[in-house]
């Protein structure tokens, strides 16, 4: 079967520039790469075809020969300089390797512009801080102690003893990665000589053993703003672990957990407080004194005939918003208590009260009327 025109294979015109040829090949290689087309049996053949086309068109003398003689330029030694696209090792693999960085540079680390420092950024750290609800209301300044890794003073973070400098790794030329040809593919791996650092140290620092950092506890003063709640995250930039061999420092993240409170229950900026009241207070009404989160007291009026579960709102007596915007409200919920451990006299009074007050219990009267109707309906 006749070969496709190389320009047609890459989807370019015959007047395309070198940059346009390379760009078109990159797009085709990404589109047709076998690893991305496991369900397309034709992809590998098309991938090889694109590489063959690029191998010819990327080289000025081969392209000139192809423009003049077509595919015949590489058959029987005509004008091709002893080889052609599949001869003399100048094959699909070399063409693929030529743009390997463009295709997979981001994923594999790339090669960039030559050797560069492989200093590694330090890890971010997490610190869990438990505080009281009162502290979350007021805000606070808290000193914490964090176990971390700090830069080594003995070598100024370089990892090398006596002021010497790390040397470029001769195995990977400072890249931190090495490549090997496996059939049609170029495989990139972490350099075994420097473990990906790109540098080697002939005389490691005796204090940090070449790492450029040491373990140490660090004390920090943390500002906890008013309004924080469980799950709030505070970032302290540059307070994490020191980087390897002079790399940048990571960050410290403080996660807040607000402890359970015996009196108040919180939901965002709102506070809930369940207040027990006696039967007499609920029936007759009156006033009760309730606590507030700021340590104060509020006088709340109980309407006569209040039932258990009734709520009353105290405006702006809740928690402050984290980034301003005032305070939430506080909700008071009444819990009418049933007396226990009654004396004989108390039992006598309650029994007498119950006998003369049946009609004063609206919910009970309504409920039992509904029950009677239900039973009558079942009989019918």
C-alpha positions as YAML, in Angstrom:
chain: A
units: angstrom
residues:
- id: 1
  name: UNK
  ca: [0.00, 0.00, 0.00]
- id: 2
  name: UNK
  ca: [1.34, 3.46, -0.95]
- id: 3
  name: UNK
  ca: [2.63, 5.61, 1.88]
- id: 4
  name: UNK
  ca: [0.75, 8.73, 2.86]
- id: 5
  name: UNK
  ca: [2.31, 12.08, 2.11]
- id: 6
  name: UNK
  ca: [4.34, 13.16, 5.15]
- id: 7
  name: UNK
  ca: [2.83, 16.64, 5.16]
- id: 8
  name: UNK
  ca: [-0.64, 15.15, 5.02]
- id: 9
  name: UNK
  ca: [0.28, 12.77, 7.86]
- id: 10
  name: UNK
  ca: [1.14, 15.70, 10.14]
- id: 11
  name: UNK
  ca: [-1.69, 17.86, 8.82]
- id: 12
  name: UNK
  ca: [0.51, 20.74, 7.59]
- id: 13
  name: UNK
  ca: [1.21, 22.53, 4.33]
- id: 14
  name: UNK
  ca: [4.42, 22.11, 2.33]
- id: 15
  name: UNK
  ca: [5.45, 25.63, 3.24]
- id: 16
  name: UNK
  ca: [5.24, 25.02, 6.99]
- id: 17
  name: UNK
  ca: [8.05, 26.39, 9.16]
- id: 18
  name: UNK
  ca: [10.19, 24.24, 11.44]
- id: 19
  name: UNK
  ca: [8.21, 25.49, 14.46]
- id: 20
  name: UNK
  ca: [4.91, 24.58, 12.76]
- id: 21
  name: UNK
  ca: [6.22, 21.11, 11.92]
- id: 22
  name: UNK
  ca: [7.28, 20.50, 15.51]
- id: 23
  name: UNK
  ca: [3.98, 21.83, 16.89]
- id: 24
  name: UNK
  ca: [1.98, 19.62, 14.53]
- id: 25
  name: UNK
  ca: [4.03, 16.58, 15.51]
- id: 26
  name: UNK
  ca: [3.54, 17.26, 19.22]
- id: 27
  name: UNK
  ca: [-0.20, 17.38, 18.73]
- id: 28
  name: UNK
  ca: [-0.22, 14.15, 16.71]
- id: 29
  name: UNK
  ca: [2.04, 12.37, 19.19]
- id: 30
  name: UNK
  ca: [-0.23, 13.29, 22.10]
- id: 31
  name: UNK
  ca: [-3.32, 12.31, 20.15]
- id: 32
  name: UNK
  ca: [-2.00, 8.95, 18.89]
- id: 33
  name: UNK
  ca: [0.27, 7.80, 21.75]
- id: 34
  name: UNK
  ca: [-0.49, 4.07, 22.38]
- id: 35
  name: UNK
  ca: [-0.72, 4.59, 26.15]
- id: 36
  name: UNK
  ca: [-3.67, 6.88, 25.56]
- id: 37
  name: UNK
  ca: [-5.34, 4.70, 22.94]
- id: 38
  name: UNK
  ca: [-5.49, 1.26, 24.46]
- id: 39
  name: UNK
  ca: [-8.85, 0.65, 22.75]
- id: 40
  name: UNK
  ca: [-7.64, 1.72, 19.29]
- id: 41
  name: UNK
  ca: [-5.58, -1.01, 17.56]
- id: 42
  name: UNK
  ca: [-4.59, 1.37, 14.75]
- id: 43
  name: UNK
  ca: [-3.11, 3.99, 17.07]
- id: 44
  name: UNK
  ca: [0.36, 2.45, 17.31]
- id: 45
  name: UNK
  ca: [0.76, 2.23, 13.52]
- id: 46
  name: UNK
  ca: [-0.45, 5.81, 13.09]
- id: 47
  name: UNK
  ca: [1.87, 6.91, 15.88]
- id: 48
  name: UNK
  ca: [4.86, 5.35, 14.10]
- id: 49
  name: UNK
  ca: [3.76, 6.92, 10.82]
- id: 50
  name: UNK
  ca: [3.70, 10.38, 12.44]
- id: 51
  name: UNK
  ca: [7.17, 9.84, 13.89]
- id: 52
  name: UNK
  ca: [8.53, 8.72, 10.54]
- id: 53
  name: UNK
  ca: [7.10, 11.85, 8.92]
- id: 54
  name: UNK
  ca: [8.57, 14.10, 11.58]
- id: 55
  name: UNK
  ca: [11.96, 12.38, 11.40]
- id: 56
  name: UNK
  ca: [12.20, 13.39, 7.75]
- id: 57
  name: UNK
  ca: [10.64, 16.84, 7.83]
- id: 58
  name: UNK
  ca: [12.52, 18.07, 10.91]
- id: 59
  name: UNK
  ca: [15.90, 17.76, 9.13]
- id: 60
  name: UNK
  ca: [16.65, 20.30, 6.38]
- id: 61
  name: UNK
  ca: [18.50, 17.99, 3.96]
- id: 62
  name: UNK
  ca: [16.03, 15.12, 4.35]
- id: 63
  name: UNK
  ca: [13.11, 17.50, 3.87]
- id: 64
  name: UNK
  ca: [14.70, 18.95, 0.74]
- id: 65
  name: UNK
  ca: [15.23, 15.44, -0.66]
- id: 66
  name: UNK
  ca: [11.64, 14.50, 0.16]
- id: 67
  name: UNK
  ca: [10.25, 17.68, -1.42]
- id: 68
  name: UNK
  ca: [12.16, 16.88, -4.63]
- id: 69
  name: UNK
  ca: [11.80, 13.10, -4.91]
- id: 70
  name: UNK
  ca: [9.04, 12.12, -2.46]
- id: 71
  name: UNK
  ca: [9.27, 8.74, -0.75]
- id: 72
  name: UNK
  ca: [11.63, 7.57, -3.51]
- id: 73
  name: UNK
  ca: [14.33, 9.75, -1.95]
- id: 74
  name: UNK
  ca: [14.79, 7.15, 0.76]
- id: 75
  name: UNK
  ca: [14.55, 4.03, -1.35]
- id: 76
  name: UNK
  ca: [17.73, 2.51, -2.76]
- id: 77
  name: UNK
  ca: [19.96, 5.24, -1.34]
- id: 78
  name: UNK
  ca: [18.73, 7.97, -3.67]
- id: 79
  name: UNK
  ca: [19.55, 11.38, -2.28]
- id: 80
  name: UNK
  ca: [19.03, 10.30, 1.30]
- id: 81
  name: UNK
  ca: [22.61, 10.13, 2.44]
- id: 82
  name: UNK
  ca: [22.55, 6.43, 3.29]
- id: 83
  name: UNK
  ca: [19.60, 5.80, 5.44]
- id: 84
  name: UNK
  ca: [16.19, 7.31, 5.17]
- id: 85
  name: UNK
  ca: [13.70, 7.58, 7.98]
- id: 86
  name: UNK
  ca: [14.17, 4.02, 9.20]
- id: 87
  name: UNK
  ca: [17.89, 3.58, 8.62]
- id: 88
  name: UNK
  ca: [21.09, 4.07, 10.56]
- id: 89
  name: UNK
  ca: [19.52, 4.54, 14.00]
- id: 90
  name: UNK
  ca: [17.91, 7.84, 12.94]
- id: 91
  name: UNK
  ca: [14.52, 6.20, 13.39]
- id: 92
  name: UNK
  ca: [11.21, 6.77, 15.11]
- id: 93
  name: UNK
  ca: [12.78, 6.47, 18.57]
- id: 94
  name: UNK
  ca: [15.19, 9.36, 18.00]
- id: 95
  name: UNK
  ca: [12.41, 11.52, 16.61]
- id: 96
  name: UNK
  ca: [10.21, 10.75, 19.61]
- id: 97
  name: UNK
  ca: [13.07, 11.50, 22.02]
- id: 98
  name: UNK
  ca: [13.57, 14.87, 20.32]
- id: 99
  name: UNK
  ca: [10.21, 16.15, 21.61]
- id: 100
  name: UNK
  ca: [9.93, 13.97, 24.72]
- id: 101
  name: UNK
  ca: [10.17, 17.01, 27.00]
- id: 102
  name: UNK
  ca: [7.40, 18.81, 25.15]
- id: 103
  name: UNK
  ca: [5.08, 15.85, 25.46]
- id: 104
  name: UNK
  ca: [5.75, 14.72, 29.01]
- id: 105
  name: UNK
  ca: [7.85, 17.46, 30.60]
- id: 106
  name: UNK
  ca: [5.18, 18.56, 33.07]
- id: 107
  name: UNK
  ca: [4.40, 15.02, 34.16]
- id: 108
  name: UNK
  ca: [7.98, 13.74, 34.42]
- id: 109
  name: UNK
  ca: [9.68, 16.89, 35.68]
- id: 110
  name: UNK
  ca: [11.09, 17.93, 32.29]
- id: 111
  name: UNK
  ca: [14.60, 19.02, 31.48]
- id: 112
  name: UNK
  ca: [14.10, 22.74, 31.31]
- id: 113
  name: UNK
  ca: [17.31, 24.50, 30.42]
- id: 114
  name: UNK
  ca: [20.01, 22.27, 31.83]
- id: 115
  name: UNK
  ca: [21.19, 21.44, 35.31]
- id: 116
  name: UNK
  ca: [19.44, 23.19, 38.20]
- id: 117
  name: UNK
  ca: [19.32, 22.99, 41.96]
- id: 118
  name: UNK
  ca: [17.28, 20.15, 43.40]
- id: 119
  name: UNK
  ca: [16.72, 21.73, 46.81]
- id: 120
  name: UNK
  ca: [13.36, 20.50, 48.06]
- id: 121
  name: UNK
  ca: [10.65, 22.53, 49.75]
- id: 122
  name: UNK
  ca: [9.97, 21.54, 53.34]
- id: 123
  name: UNK
  ca: [6.78, 19.74, 54.30]
- id: 124
  name: UNK
  ca: [3.72, 21.58, 55.54]
- id: 125
  name: UNK
  ca: [2.84, 20.80, 59.15]
- id: 126
  name: UNK
  ca: [-0.52, 20.39, 60.91]
- id: 127
  name: UNK
  ca: [-1.20, 21.33, 64.53]
- id: 128
  name: UNK
  ca: [-4.52, 20.52, 66.22]
- id: 129
  name: UNK
  ca: [-5.47, 23.13, 68.80]
- id: 130
  name: UNK
  ca: [-8.37, 22.65, 71.24]
- id: 131
  name: UNK
  ca: [-9.86, 25.74, 72.85]
- id: 132
  name: UNK
  ca: [-12.87, 26.59, 75.04]
- id: 133
  name: UNK
  ca: [-16.02, 28.23, 73.71]
- id: 134
  name: UNK
  ca: [-15.23, 31.31, 75.80]
- id: 135
  name: UNK
  ca: [-11.84, 31.57, 74.05]
- id: 136
  name: UNK
  ca: [-13.54, 31.25, 70.67]
- id: 137
  name: UNK
  ca: [-15.87, 34.10, 71.69]
- id: 138
  name: UNK
  ca: [-13.17, 36.47, 72.89]
- id: 139
  name: UNK
  ca: [-10.22, 35.48, 70.69]
- id: 140
  name: UNK
  ca: [-6.86, 34.80, 72.28]
- id: 141
  name: UNK
  ca: [-3.07, 34.74, 71.95]
- id: 142
  name: UNK
  ca: [-1.76, 31.18, 72.33]
- id: 143
  name: UNK
  ca: [1.81, 29.92, 72.54]
- id: 144
  name: UNK
  ca: [2.29, 26.48, 71.01]
- id: 145
  name: UNK
  ca: [5.29, 24.17, 70.74]
- id: 146
  name: UNK
  ca: [5.72, 22.40, 67.41]
- id: 147
  name: UNK
  ca: [8.20, 19.58, 66.67]
- id: 148
  name: UNK
  ca: [9.68, 20.39, 63.28]
- id: 149
  name: UNK
  ca: [12.82, 20.40, 61.12]
- id: 150
  name: UNK
  ca: [14.87, 23.59, 61.00]
- id: 151
  name: UNK
  ca: [17.86, 24.61, 58.89]
- id: 152
  name: UNK
  ca: [21.18, 23.24, 60.12]
- id: 153
  name: UNK
  ca: [23.42, 25.96, 61.59]
- id: 154
  name: UNK
  ca: [26.53, 23.83, 61.10]
- id: 155
  name: UNK
  ca: [26.34, 23.96, 57.30]
- id: 156
  name: UNK
  ca: [23.87, 26.82, 56.76]
- id: 157
  name: UNK
  ca: [21.44, 24.35, 55.27]
- id: 158
  name: UNK
  ca: [23.69, 23.14, 52.42]
- id: 159
  name: UNK
  ca: [24.35, 19.70, 53.90]
- id: 160
  name: UNK
  ca: [28.08, 20.03, 53.18]
- id: 161
  name: UNK
  ca: [30.76, 20.16, 55.90]
- id: 162
  name: UNK
  ca: [33.17, 23.06, 56.37]
- id: 163
  name: UNK
  ca: [31.59, 25.55, 53.99]
- id: 164
  name: UNK
  ca: [32.08, 23.34, 50.94]
- id: 165
  name: UNK
  ca: [29.43, 23.28, 48.25]
- id: 166
  name: UNK
  ca: [27.45, 20.32, 46.86]
- id: 167
  name: UNK
  ca: [28.71, 19.12, 43.48]
- id: 168
  name: UNK
  ca: [26.67, 18.53, 40.34]
- id: 169
  name: UNK
  ca: [25.86, 14.84, 40.05]
- id: 170
  name: UNK
  ca: [28.02, 13.37, 37.25]
- id: 171
  name: UNK
  ca: [25.51, 10.62, 36.51]
- id: 172
  name: UNK
  ca: [22.55, 12.84, 35.63]
- id: 173
  name: UNK
  ca: [24.41, 16.14, 35.03]
- id: 174
  name: UNK
  ca: [22.34, 17.78, 37.71]
- id: 175
  name: UNK
  ca: [18.98, 16.80, 36.24]
- id: 176
  name: UNK
  ca: [18.01, 14.39, 39.02]
- id: 177
  name: UNK
  ca: [16.72, 11.98, 36.37]
- id: 178
  name: UNK
  ca: [18.24, 9.60, 33.86]
- id: 179
  name: UNK
  ca: [16.80, 8.24, 30.63]
- id: 180
  name: UNK
  ca: [16.98, 4.88, 29.01]
- id: 181
  name: UNK
  ca: [15.82, 3.70, 25.60]
- id: 182
  name: UNK
  ca: [13.43, 0.73, 25.69]
- id: 183
  name: UNK
  ca: [12.37, -0.19, 22.19]
- id: 184
  name: UNK
  ca: [10.23, 2.60, 20.81]
- id: 185
  name: UNK
  ca: [10.00, 4.42, 24.15]
- id: 186
  name: UNK
  ca: [12.26, 6.63, 26.21]
- id: 187
  name: UNK
  ca: [11.88, 5.93, 29.94]
- id: 188
  name: UNK
  ca: [12.84, 8.49, 32.55]
- id: 189
  name: UNK
  ca: [13.75, 7.46, 36.10]
- id: 190
  name: UNK
  ca: [15.06, 9.09, 39.27]
- id: 191
  name: UNK
  ca: [18.84, 9.19, 39.25]
- id: 192
  name: UNK
  ca: [20.14, 6.38, 41.50]
- id: 193
  name: UNK
  ca: [23.40, 8.23, 42.26]
- id: 194
  name: UNK
  ca: [21.85, 11.36, 43.84]
- id: 195
  name: UNK
  ca: [18.30, 10.13, 44.55]
- id: 196
  name: UNK
  ca: [16.86, 12.86, 42.38]
- id: 197
  name: UNK
  ca: [18.63, 15.76, 44.12]
- id: 198
  name: UNK
  ca: [20.84, 16.61, 41.13]
- id: 199
  name: UNK
  ca: [23.78, 17.12, 43.47]
- id: 200
  name: UNK
  ca: [26.15, 14.98, 45.49]
- id: 201
  name: UNK
  ca: [27.98, 15.85, 48.69]
- id: 202
  name: UNK
  ca: [31.49, 14.46, 49.08]
- id: 203
  name: UNK
  ca: [31.88, 15.65, 52.69]
- id: 204
  name: UNK
  ca: [28.46, 15.58, 54.44]
- id: 205
  name: UNK
  ca: [27.84, 17.81, 57.47]
- id: 206
  name: UNK
  ca: [28.35, 15.85, 60.68]
- id: 207
  name: UNK
  ca: [25.45, 17.60, 62.40]
- id: 208
  name: UNK
  ca: [22.70, 16.97, 59.83]
- id: 209
  name: UNK
  ca: [24.37, 14.11, 57.90]
- id: 210
  name: UNK
  ca: [24.00, 15.92, 54.61]
- id: 211
  name: UNK
  ca: [20.28, 16.72, 54.90]
- id: 212
  name: UNK
  ca: [20.73, 20.41, 55.59]
- id: 213
  name: UNK
  ca: [18.25, 20.39, 58.49]
- id: 214
  name: UNK
  ca: [17.84, 18.99, 62.00]
- id: 215
  name: UNK
  ca: [14.88, 18.04, 64.20]
- id: 216
  name: UNK
  ca: [13.93, 20.61, 66.81]
- id: 217
  name: UNK
  ca: [10.97, 21.93, 68.81]
- id: 218
  name: UNK
  ca: [9.88, 25.45, 67.99]
- id: 219
  name: UNK
  ca: [7.69, 27.75, 70.12]
- id: 220
  name: UNK
  ca: [5.28, 30.02, 68.27]
- id: 221
  name: UNK
  ca: [2.79, 32.65, 69.38]
- id: 222
  name: UNK
  ca: [-0.50, 32.24, 67.51]
- id: 223
  name: UNK
  ca: [-3.28, 34.81, 67.27]
- id: 224
  name: UNK
  ca: [-6.68, 33.09, 67.49]
- id: 225
  name: UNK
  ca: [-9.30, 35.53, 66.18]
- id: 226
  name: UNK
  ca: [-12.72, 35.85, 67.82]
- id: 227
  name: UNK
  ca: [-15.42, 33.77, 66.13]
- id: 228
  name: UNK
  ca: [-13.37, 30.69, 65.21]
- id: 229
  name: UNK
  ca: [-15.19, 27.36, 65.28]
- id: 230
  name: UNK
  ca: [-14.35, 23.70, 64.92]
- id: 231
  name: UNK
  ca: [-12.74, 23.20, 61.50]
- id: 232
  name: UNK
  ca: [-11.32, 26.72, 61.21]
- id: 233
  name: UNK
  ca: [-7.83, 26.58, 59.66]
- id: 234
  name: UNK
  ca: [-5.13, 29.16, 60.38]
- id: 235
  name: UNK
  ca: [-2.09, 29.26, 58.08]
- id: 236
  name: UNK
  ca: [1.30, 30.44, 59.29]
- id: 237
  name: UNK
  ca: [3.41, 30.89, 56.17]
- id: 238
  name: UNK
  ca: [7.01, 29.70, 56.43]
- id: 239
  name: UNK
  ca: [6.57, 28.06, 59.84]
- id: 240
  name: UNK
  ca: [6.59, 24.46, 58.58]
- id: 241
  name: UNK
  ca: [9.61, 22.22, 58.04]
- id: 242
  name: UNK
  ca: [12.81, 23.64, 56.60]
- id: 243
  name: UNK
  ca: [13.57, 22.50, 53.06]
- id: 244
  name: UNK
  ca: [16.21, 19.94, 52.15]
- id: 245
  name: UNK
  ca: [19.62, 21.46, 51.34]
- id: 246
  name: UNK
  ca: [18.48, 25.06, 51.61]
- id: 247
  name: UNK
  ca: [15.08, 24.59, 50.00]
- id: 248
  name: UNK
  ca: [12.15, 26.88, 50.93]
- id: 249
  name: UNK
  ca: [10.32, 26.31, 54.21]
- id: 250
  name: UNK
  ca: [6.84, 24.78, 54.30]
- id: 251
  name: UNK
  ca: [3.81, 26.24, 56.07]
- id: 252
  name: UNK
  ca: [2.14, 25.45, 59.39]
- id: 253
  name: UNK
  ca: [-1.61, 24.88, 59.44]
- id: 254
  name: UNK
  ca: [-3.43, 25.14, 62.76]
- id: 255
  name: UNK
  ca: [-6.79, 23.37, 62.90]
- id: 256
  name: UNK
  ca: [-9.17, 24.59, 65.59]
- id: 257
  name: UNK
  ca: [-11.42, 22.33, 67.67]
- id: 258
  name: UNK
  ca: [-13.83, 24.03, 70.11]
- id: 259
  name: UNK
  ca: [-14.57, 21.92, 73.17]
- id: 260
  name: UNK
  ca: [-18.07, 20.87, 74.25]
- id: 261
  name: UNK
  ca: [-19.71, 23.39, 76.60]
- id: 262
  name: UNK
  ca: [-21.91, 22.41, 79.52]
- id: 263
  name: UNK
  ca: [-24.34, 25.31, 79.12]
- id: 264
  name: UNK
  ca: [-24.27, 26.51, 75.52]
- id: 265
  name: UNK
  ca: [-24.67, 24.69, 72.24]
- id: 266
  name: UNK
  ca: [-23.35, 26.42, 69.14]
- id: 267
  name: UNK
  ca: [-24.45, 26.50, 65.52]
- id: 268
  name: UNK
  ca: [-22.39, 28.96, 63.46]
- id: 269
  name: UNK
  ca: [-22.91, 32.33, 65.20]
- id: 270
  name: UNK
  ca: [-26.05, 31.23, 67.11]
- id: 271
  name: UNK
  ca: [-26.05, 29.90, 70.67]
- id: 272
  name: UNK
  ca: [-28.70, 27.67, 72.28]
- id: 273
  name: UNK
  ca: [-29.34, 27.41, 75.99]
- id: 274
  name: UNK
  ca: [-31.90, 25.03, 77.54]
- id: 275
  name: UNK
  ca: [-33.33, 26.46, 80.76]
- id: 276
  name: UNK
  ca: [-35.29, 24.27, 83.24]
- id: 277
  name: UNK
  ca: [-38.38, 25.92, 84.78]
- id: 278
  name: UNK
  ca: [-40.87, 24.59, 87.32]
- id: 279
  name: UNK
  ca: [-44.45, 23.73, 86.49]
- id: 280
  name: UNK
  ca: [-45.64, 26.65, 88.59]
- id: 281
  name: UNK
  ca: [-43.32, 29.15, 86.84]
- id: 282
  name: UNK
  ca: [-44.38, 27.89, 83.43]
- id: 283
  name: UNK
  ca: [-48.08, 28.11, 84.37]
- id: 284
  name: UNK
  ca: [-48.02, 31.42, 86.21]
- id: 285
  name: UNK
  ca: [-45.29, 33.16, 84.22]
- id: 286
  name: UNK
  ca: [-42.51, 35.24, 85.68]
- id: 287
  name: UNK
  ca: [-38.89, 36.18, 85.13]
- id: 288
  name: UNK
  ca: [-35.70, 34.12, 85.14]
- id: 289
  name: UNK
  ca: [-32.03, 35.08, 84.98]
- id: 290
  name: UNK
  ca: [-29.97, 33.34, 82.29]
- id: 291
  name: UNK
  ca: [-26.19, 33.38, 81.62]
- id: 292
  name: UNK
  ca: [-24.63, 34.84, 78.48]
- id: 293
  name: UNK
  ca: [-21.39, 33.78, 76.78]
- id: 294
  name: UNK
  ca: [-19.64, 37.04, 77.67]
- id: 295
  name: UNK
  ca: [-20.04, 36.22, 81.39]
- id: 296
  name: UNK
  ca: [-23.01, 38.48, 81.90]
- id: 297
  name: UNK
  ca: [-26.64, 37.85, 82.84]
- id: 298
  name: UNK
  ca: [-29.87, 38.49, 81.00]
- id: 299
  name: UNK
  ca: [-33.37, 38.77, 82.51]
- id: 300
  name: UNK
  ca: [-35.90, 36.80, 80.50]
- id: 301
  name: UNK
  ca: [-39.67, 37.10, 80.96]
- id: 302
  name: UNK
  ca: [-41.59, 33.80, 80.83]
- id: 303
  name: UNK
  ca: [-45.15, 34.23, 79.51]
- id: 304
  name: UNK
  ca: [-47.87, 32.53, 81.60]
- id: 305
  name: UNK
  ca: [-48.88, 29.14, 80.23]
- id: 306
  name: UNK
  ca: [-45.52, 28.45, 78.55]
- id: 307
  name: UNK
  ca: [-45.02, 24.87, 77.35]
- id: 308
  name: UNK
  ca: [-41.87, 22.81, 77.32]
- id: 309
  name: UNK
  ca: [-39.85, 23.54, 74.16]
- id: 310
  name: UNK
  ca: [-40.92, 27.17, 73.85]
- id: 311
  name: UNK
  ca: [-38.08, 29.36, 72.54]
- id: 312
  name: UNK
  ca: [-37.24, 33.00, 73.14]
- id: 313
  name: UNK
  ca: [-34.58, 34.97, 71.29]
- id: 314
  name: UNK
  ca: [-31.99, 37.28, 72.78]
- id: 315
  name: UNK
  ca: [-30.70, 39.50, 69.98]
- id: 316
  name: UNK
  ca: [-26.90, 39.85, 69.52]
- id: 317
  name: UNK
  ca: [-26.10, 37.59, 72.47]
- id: 318
  name: UNK
  ca: [-24.54, 34.83, 70.35]
- id: 319
  name: UNK
  ca: [-21.06, 34.36, 68.86]
- id: 320
  name: UNK
  ca: [-19.19, 36.99, 66.82]
- id: 321
  name: UNK
  ca: [-18.76, 36.45, 63.08]
- id: 322
  name: UNK
  ca: [-15.18, 35.39, 62.25]
- id: 323
  name: UNK
  ca: [-14.42, 38.30, 59.93]
- id: 324
  name: UNK
  ca: [-16.64, 40.96, 61.44]
- id: 325
  name: UNK
  ca: [-20.31, 41.56, 60.79]
- id: 326
  name: UNK
  ca: [-21.65, 41.64, 64.34]
- id: 327
  name: UNK
  ca: [-22.87, 38.85, 66.61]
- id: 328
  name: UNK
  ca: [-25.45, 36.15, 66.26]
- id: 329
  name: UNK
  ca: [-28.43, 35.57, 68.56]
- id: 330
  name: UNK
  ca: [-28.96, 33.41, 71.60]
- id: 331
  name: UNK
  ca: [-32.04, 31.16, 71.76]
- id: 332
  name: UNK
  ca: [-33.52, 30.22, 75.13]
- id: 333
  name: UNK
  ca: [-35.53, 26.98, 75.18]
- id: 334
  name: UNK
  ca: [-37.75, 26.24, 78.15]
- id: 335
  name: UNK
  ca: [-37.77, 22.76, 79.67]
- id: 336
  name: UNK
  ca: [-40.74, 22.42, 82.07]
- id: 337
  name: UNK
  ca: [-39.65, 20.08, 84.87]
- id: 338
  name: UNK
  ca: [-41.81, 17.45, 86.53]
- id: 339
  name: UNK
  ca: [-41.18, 17.42, 90.31]
- id: 340
  name: UNK
  ca: [-39.83, 14.22, 91.87]
- id: 341
  name: UNK
  ca: [-39.55, 12.82, 95.43]
- id: 342
  name: UNK
  ca: [-42.86, 14.40, 96.49]
- id: 343
  name: UNK
  ca: [-44.01, 14.51, 100.10]
- id: 344
  name: UNK
  ca: [-47.46, 13.27, 101.07]
- id: 345
  name: UNK
  ca: [-48.74, 16.82, 101.32]
- id: 346
  name: UNK
  ca: [-47.37, 17.70, 97.86]
- id: 347
  name: UNK
  ca: [-49.03, 14.63, 96.38]
- id: 348
  name: UNK
  ca: [-52.33, 15.60, 97.97]
- id: 349
  name: UNK
  ca: [-52.13, 19.15, 96.59]
- id: 350
  name: UNK
  ca: [-51.21, 17.96, 93.09]
- id: 351
  name: UNK
  ca: [-54.01, 15.40, 93.04]
- id: 352
  name: UNK
  ca: [-56.53, 18.04, 94.07]
- id: 353
  name: UNK
  ca: [-55.09, 20.43, 91.46]
- id: 354
  name: UNK
  ca: [-55.36, 17.79, 88.75]
- id: 355
  name: UNK
  ca: [-59.02, 17.14, 89.53]
- id: 356
  name: UNK
  ca: [-60.04, 20.76, 89.21]
- id: 357
  name: UNK
  ca: [-57.83, 21.79, 86.27]
- id: 358
  name: UNK
  ca: [-58.58, 19.26, 83.52]
- id: 359
  name: UNK
  ca: [-60.22, 21.90, 81.39]
- id: 360
  name: UNK
  ca: [-57.16, 24.15, 81.72]
- id: 361
  name: UNK
  ca: [-54.93, 21.71, 79.80]
- id: 362
  name: UNK
  ca: [-55.69, 22.60, 76.17]
- id: 363
  name: UNK
  ca: [-53.25, 20.19, 74.55]
- id: 364
  name: UNK
  ca: [-54.36, 17.25, 76.67]
- id: 365
  name: UNK
  ca: [-58.07, 17.97, 76.08]
- id: 366
  name: UNK
  ca: [-57.53, 18.25, 72.32]
- id: 367
  name: UNK
  ca: [-55.46, 15.06, 72.18]
- id: 368
  name: UNK
  ca: [-57.92, 12.90, 74.11]
- id: 369
  name: UNK
  ca: [-60.83, 14.25, 72.09]
- id: 370
  name: UNK
  ca: [-58.99, 13.07, 68.97]
- id: 371
  name: UNK
  ca: [-58.36, 9.67, 70.56]
- id: 372
  name: UNK
  ca: [-62.05, 9.27, 71.43]
- id: 373
  name: UNK
  ca: [-63.03, 10.12, 67.87]
- id: 374
  name: UNK
  ca: [-60.53, 7.59, 66.55]
- id: 375
  name: UNK
  ca: [-61.88, 4.79, 68.75]
- id: 376
  name: UNK
  ca: [-65.47, 5.63, 67.85]
- id: 377
  name: UNK
  ca: [-64.55, 5.51, 64.19]
- id: 378
  name: UNK
  ca: [-62.92, 2.09, 64.59]
- id: 379
  name: UNK
  ca: [-66.05, 0.72, 66.25]
- id: 380
  name: UNK
  ca: [-68.19, 2.01, 63.42]
...
